[in-house]
């Protein structure tokens, strides 16, 4: 493939918005524009290919990747971080309902983990009363 260099003018605000979008999605402005130009005139109107974190988040939204697998792939602490990133990127969160036995197993595991972290309750001895001097009025 041979490349060509082009120059064009645009409003500074539009450029700043495009640069922010490219940075947010970890893609170069050049790749963003090239991908857009390559998509022009294609009959199937295929979506612009995306790479990296955005691709993983979109796959979660489409139900292709589990939230847990996405967290692992993105090097995040837990699934909550994945959901937060999806919200920041304004990607719809469309999760399939989980099977009842899976939910029960997760709840049981969480309860057991919580119980294992709890300290035993030690009963307090009743406080001993000491004889105090009566006040003389």
C-alpha positions in Angstrom: 0.0 0.0 0.0 1.3 3.4 -0.9 0.5 6.4 1.2 -0.1 10.0 0.3 0.2 13.1 2.4 -2.7 15.5 2.6 -3.3 18.9 4.1 -6.7 20.4 5.0 -8.1 23.1 7.2 -10.7 22.8 9.9 -12.1 24.8 12.8 -9.8 24.7 15.8 -12.6 23.6 18.1 -13.4 20.7 15.8 -9.8 19.7 15.7 -9.5 19.9 19.5 -12.6 17.7 19.9 -11.2 15.2 17.4 -7.9 15.1 19.2 -9.6 14.6 22.5 -11.7 11.7 21.0 -8.6 10.1 19.6 -6.7 10.4 22.9 -9.6 9.0 24.8 -9.9 6.0 22.6 -6.1 5.6 22.4 -5.9 5.9 18.6 -3.9 8.4 16.6 -5.7 11.2 14.8 -4.1 10.0 11.6 -5.6 6.5 12.0 -8.9 7.9 13.0 -9.1 10.0 9.8 -7.6 7.2 7.6 -10.2 4.7 8.9 -13.0 7.1 8.3 -11.8 7.8 4.7 -11.4 4.1 4.1 -15.0 3.5 5.2 -16.5 6.0 2.7 -18.3 4.4 -0.1 -18.4 0.9 1.3 -21.9 -0.6 0.9 -21.9 -2.7 4.0 -21.3 0.4 6.2 -19.0 -1.7 8.5 -18.2 0.0 11.8 -14.8 1.6 12.2 -12.3 -0.9 13.6 -11.3 -0.1 17.2 -8.3 -1.4 19.1 -7.3 -1.8 22.7 -9.4 -0.9 25.7 -12.3 0.4 23.6 -12.6 -2.9 21.7 -12.8 -4.9 25.0 -15.4 -2.5 26.4 -17.5 -2.8 23.3 -17.2 -6.6 23.4 -18.5 -6.5 27.0 -21.5 -4.4 25.9 -22.3 -6.8 23.1 -22.1 -9.8 25.4 -19.0 -11.3 23.6 -16.7 -11.0 26.7 -17.6 -11.3 30.3 -17.0 -8.4 32.7 -14.6 -10.6 34.7 -12.6 -11.6 31.6 -12.5 -7.9 30.5 -11.2 -6.8 33.9 -8.5 -9.5 33.7 -7.6 -8.5 30.1 -7.4 -4.8 30.9 -5.4 -5.4 34.1 -8.1 -4.0 36.4 -8.8 -4.9 39.9 -12.4 -6.1 39.5 -15.5 -5.9 37.3 -16.6 -2.7 38.9 -13.8 -0.8 37.2 -14.9 -2.2 33.8 -18.4 -0.9 34.4 -17.0 2.5 35.4 -14.9 2.7 32.2 -18.0 1.8 30.1 -19.9 4.6 31.8 -17.1 7.1 31.2 -16.9 6.0 27.5 -20.7 6.2 27.3 -20.9 2.6 26.1 -24.3 1.0 26.9 -24.2 -1.7 29.6 -26.4 -4.5 28.3 -25.8 -7.4 30.5 -27.5 -10.7 30.1 -29.4 -12.1 33.1 -27.2 -14.6 35.0 -28.5 -18.1 35.8 -30.0 -18.4 39.3 -27.6 -21.1 40.4 -24.6 -18.8 39.4 -26.0 -15.9 41.4 -26.6 -18.1 44.4 -23.1 -19.5 44.2 -21.6 -16.0 44.0 -23.7 -14.8 46.9 -22.7 -17.9 49.0 -19.1 -17.3 48.2 -19.3 -13.6 49.1 -21.0 -14.4 52.4 -18.4 -17.0 53.2 -15.6 -14.6 52.4 -17.2 -11.9 54.6 -17.6 -14.3 57.5 -13.9 -15.4 57.2 -12.9 -11.7 57.6 -15.0 -11.1 60.7 -13.5 -11.1 64.1 -15.2 -13.2 66.8 -17.3 -11.3 69.2 -15.9 -11.4 72.7 -18.5 -10.9 75.4 -17.7 -8.0 77.7 -17.6 -8.5 81.5 -20.1 -6.3 83.3 -18.5 -3.3 84.7 -17.9 -3.5 88.5 -19.4 -0.7 90.5 -17.2 0.8 93.1 -18.5 2.3 96.3 -18.5 6.0 96.0 -18.6 8.5 98.8 -22.0 9.9 99.4 -22.2 13.6 98.8 -23.0 15.6 101.9 -25.4 18.4 101.4 
